[in-house]
Structure formats: C-alpha cells, structure tokens
Amino acid sequence: MRAVTYAAYAADNSRLKVEDVPDPRVGPGQVLIEVWAAGVNPVDWKVMAGGLDGMMEALFPVIPGWDVAGVVRATGPDTPEFAVGDEVMSYARKDVVRAGTFAEYVAVSAWSVAPKPTTLDWRQAGGLPLAGMTALRTLDRLQVGSRDTLLIHGASGGVGDLAVQIARARGAFVIGTASERNHPHLRGRGAEPVVYGDGLVERVRELAPGGVTAVADFAGGQLDTTLAVLAPGGRHASVADPAVAEHGGHWIWVRPDGAKLAELADMAERGALTVDVAATYKLDRVGEAFDASRAGHTRGKLVIEP
C-alpha cells in the first residue's frame, strides 16, 4: 500500500515521503480499514518532532496520523462487532508510534471503532475522532451542564468548535475566545465570543460578573486568565498546559474509546454536532497540511484523503 512515512524525528517536513509499505496485518480483535479520510491534528507533527519521545516508543519508519474514517475491508478473529463493508471511524492511536492512518489502509482494535454517522461526509467523519473526543472528555471531566457558564479558550479551533456545540447541547452558557473574524461563526454556534489578548479578564467579567463556573483551555498559556475569571468552586481543565494540575485543574489526555466516539456519532445523527472542514490534501501534500496546522490560524479541520 501507499503511505506517508518518516524514518527519523524531524522538526520540519524534510523527512516526510510517500512510499510503498507492506499491507497491515489484521490480528485478533482488529479490523482493517480502507482509509477514505484522515484528520490532521497538531499532535501529528509534534510527534514527528519527537515531542512525545519520553512518553511513547516510536518504531521507524513511522506512518503518522491518528484519525480515520473509512470502510472495513477485513476483520480479525473474534471481531463480531463489525463486518466487511461497514462504514466506520476511529481514533486510532496505538501504544507504539508506528502504523498510523496517513495510508491507504490501517488496522485498528475494534474497541476504538464506531459507526460513521450518515449525516457527516467522509471528510467530516475523518476529522471528528480526536478533536471530538478531546472536547467530549474535557467537558465530561468538568461535568458541564445546563447550570454552567463555561469559558472556552480557543473556541474557534478544531477542538474548541466541537466543545462549543457539545456544551450548548447540554444547555450551558458558553463564552468563547477567538479572533474577531471568527465571532460570527461562534454566534452561529450559540456562544458569546470575546477577543483574546489584553483585557480578556475584563471582557469575560462583563459577561459573567460573578465569574465562570468552568473553563476549558484548548489554546494553552491561559492559566492566569483562567484563575482570574473562575468563580469560587469553579472547575477548569486544559489539553495544553500540565501546570493546571498544580492549581486544582485537570490535564486532559484523551484515550481511544469506540463507545465515546459513538456518543459523538449519535449527536451528529441528531443534528446536534457537525464538523467544519477547512481543506483537504492528498498523501503527497501532507507537509503542506502540517504547515497549515503549525500556523494555527485555520478554522475547521484539515483532512488527508489517500
């Protein structure tokens, strides 16, 4: 099969190449997915730069990518949940960094797989798993509900946009930080947008004079602001800043979980959740997708279509 690989860590795209590699083996409890779309996430190029080397072993050459939507083409022994021809999606992170989703095929554990919602096209489904599950896990950890005023740092990003939709579906009042050009989009999602940067604490306090009851940080570097606007007894979490744990918060690291992914699929089927796609790329343009992700100004998901 054709796949994107890199043979050593690199902080740039210099080691990325497209080559023929052996087809994946399909073990017990696994499914082989023909990849129709695979979302790009910042963790993909951070892993390539060695950012998780102290946490996860890498076996080179590595195929990057942790998101996938596609069609089941084979099943391993004892895999009654799925059949050949099923349309599925998965957050396909494995314990070892090696066989990712920027390829024509990927083998993943059945427990990380969920049916693809019919309301999302392939690109949207391919961009949903990691971002959507990160948003869901964060809001679950914060126990966000209808009585909450929730501040979301980075509300127009890939994770933040999904968190806005999930929180609004739960009845929370949502304040979201974003650049001014993204404010109409956030209002359309039912959130109150505020510009990030100097004066953010005052702007949030205007909307929530008593403070916010919960904060979800999907941007990083926002701990001082979070603590300044949090109401007494409030909860906070971050996906980007481990230091929150030293101040009563939660550092979020999402795990593969097909049941949780199915919750997101159900929301999409009910029309309560959608995925904006900013751009799509073929395998030979993964470097361009990484550059766009590094720039950090894209609203919506970047997706690889093998």
N, C-alpha and C positions, 0 to 999 in steps of 0.2 A: 504494500500500500504506500501511498504518498503521505508524507508527514513533514511538519516543521521540526527541526532539531537544533540543539546547540551542544557542543562537545565539551564545553568548559564554562565556568561562570564568566559573565561579562557585564559591565555597567552600561554598555551601549548595544547596538544591534549587530555588531560586527561578526558574531559567531552564529547568527541565525542562518539556516539554509533549508531548502526543501529537497528531500531525497527519498529514495525508496527504502523502506524498512520492512522487516518481517511483519506479517499479519499478527494481531494479538492472539494469544491462546485464551480459551474460554474455560475457566475452571469451575468446580462445583459452586453452586450458588451465584453464578455470574451470568450476565447477558452481554452479547456482542452487539454494539450499537453502530449502525452506519450513521456517521456524523453529517447532519444536514445544516447545523448551525452550532457555533460555539462562542459564548460570550467572552469578551476580553475584560479582565479585571486588573487593577493596579498590582495585585499580588503576583500576577504572571511575570511582569518584568522585574519586580522586586526579588522574586525567587531566582530569576536568571542572573541577577547581580550578586547572588549569594546571601541575600538578606535573611534567609531562614536556615542557613547552614548550621547554626548552633542548635537548631531545633529538629530539623528533618534531614535525613540522609538523602543524598542525590546519587543516582547511578547513571553515569553518562554513557551514550548521548541521551539527553533529556528531550522528550516531547512536551512542550508547555501546554497549558490550558486545563481548567478545572470545571468548566461549564459545558454542557452538551444537550442538544435536542436532536432526536433522530429516530430511526426505525430499527427495531430489534431484528437482527439477521440470524442469530443463533442463541441458544441457551445451553448453559452447562447442566450437569446432573443436579437433580433436586432443586429445580427452579420453577415451581408451579405457578408463581405469581404472574409470569409473562410468557408470551408465545411469539413465534416468528411473525413479523408484520405489525406488531404493536407499535404505536407512536408514543414515544416516551421522552422524558427529560431527566437530567440528573446533575447534582453537584458531585462531581466525580473525583474529588481529592482522595488520594491514597496515602498510606502510611509512609511510602517512599516516593520521592520525586523522580519520576521516570516516564511513565506511559500516560501522557495527557491527551487532551481532546483536540488539539490542532492537527488533525489527521483525518484520514478517510474512515477509520474505524477505531473504536475504543472498547475495551472490555471492562465492565464495572460490576461491583457487587449489587445484587438485586435489591438489598435493603436500602440502597441510596437512590433508587429509581422510582419515579412516579409517572402516571399517565400524563401525556401532553394535553393541556386544555384546548378544546376545539375553538375557543374564542381568540386564541393567540396564533399568529402565523409562526413559521419556523424560526425566523429571526428573533421575534419577541420571546418565544419559548427558550431559545438558546441563550438569551441574555438574562433570563429570570433567576436561575437557581441560586448562585452565590449571593448576588445582591439582595434578592428577595428573602432568602433565608437569614442573611445577616440582619436585615431590617426586622424580620419577624422575631428572631431570637433576642434582639435588643429590646423590643417592646414587650416581649413576654417576660424578660428578666426584670424590667421596670414595672411590670404589671399595669401597663397603661390601660385606662378605661374611660368611661364617659364622664367621670368627675375630674379628670385631669386637665391641666393646662400644660402642654408639652412644648418645649423648645427643641427644635432640631437644628443643629449646626450642619451646614452643607445640605440644605433641604432640596436643592435642585439637582444634586448629583445622582448617580445611578442608584445608590442605596437610599439616599435621603428621599428621593421622589417616591420610592416604593413605601418607605416608612410613613410618609405623609398620608398616602392612600390607606394604609392599614390602620393608622391611628384615627383617621377621620371615620373609617368604617366602624371603629369601636366607640365613636361618639366623643372623642377628645377634642378640645380646642387646641389648635396647632399654630404655633408661631415658627416660621422658618427663615433662616438666614440664607441670603442669596444675593448675587449681583442684581442691580436694578433691572437689567434686561430680562431677567427670569421671573420678575414679580408677577406679570400677568399669568404666566403658567401656574405659579403657586396659588394665586387666587382662584384659578380654574379648578384646582385640586381641593379647594376649600380651606386653604391655610391663609394666615395673615403673614405676609412677607415683610422682612426687615433687612436693611443693608448691613452687611458685616463690616467690621473695622471700628475705628474710633467712634465712641458714643453708643456702641451697641448695648451696653448695660442700660443706659437711659432709654433707648428706644424700646427695649423689652419691658422695662418697668412701666412705660406708658400704656402698654397693652395688658400688663399683668402687675398692677400696683402692689399686690401682696406677694409677688414672686411667683415663679412657675413651680408646679409640683413635680415635674420630671424633665430631665434633659437627656437627649440622645445626641452624642457627638460623632458625626461621620466625617469630620474635617480634620481634627487634630489641632493641638495648640490652643485649646479653648478652655482650659481648666479654670483659670482665674475668672473668666466671664461666667462660666457655669456656676461657680461657688457664689459669685456676687448676685446672681438673679434667682438662686434656688430658695424656695420658701422653707421655713423650718420643717424638718421631717421629710423634705423632698428627696427624690431618688435620681441618680444620674449614672450614665454609662458611656463608654467610648470604645470605638473599634480601633482607634489610632493612638491612644495615649495610655500606656500601662500605669502611669502615675495616678490615675483616678482611684485605683485600689487603695492608695495611701490616704485618701480623703473620703472614704465611705462609699465610693462608687464601684462599678463593675467594669472590668476589661473584657470585651466580648470577642470570642473566637468561635466561629460557627463550625459545626460538625456536619458531615453528610448524614441525611436522615430523610428517607423517602416519605415517611408519614408526614413530616412537617412540610416537605415540598408539596405533598398532596393537598395540604391546607391552602397553600397559595394557589394551586390549580383550581381548587373549589371556589376561592374568591374570584379568580378570573372568569370562571364559568358563570358566576352570578353577576358579572359586570362590575364588581367592586374593585378590580385591580387590572391595570394594563401596564404595558412596558413600552416606553418610547425608545426607538432605535435611531441613533444619530447617523451611523454609517456602517457599511459592510465592506469586507475585504476578502480577497482570495488568499490562499496559503502563501503565495509569493509576495504578499504585501503585509504580512504580519508585523514587520518592522515599522511600517507606516502607522499601523494601529497602535503599536506600543508608543510611538512618538506622540500620537494624539492623546493617549491616556496619560502619558507623563506630563503633558502640557496642562492638564487639569481644568480645561475650560469647556469641555464638551458636556452638553445636556442630553442625556439619553445614553443608551448602551452602544458600544462598539462591538461588532459581531464578525466572526470569521465564518465564511461559507466554503468548506472544502470542495 
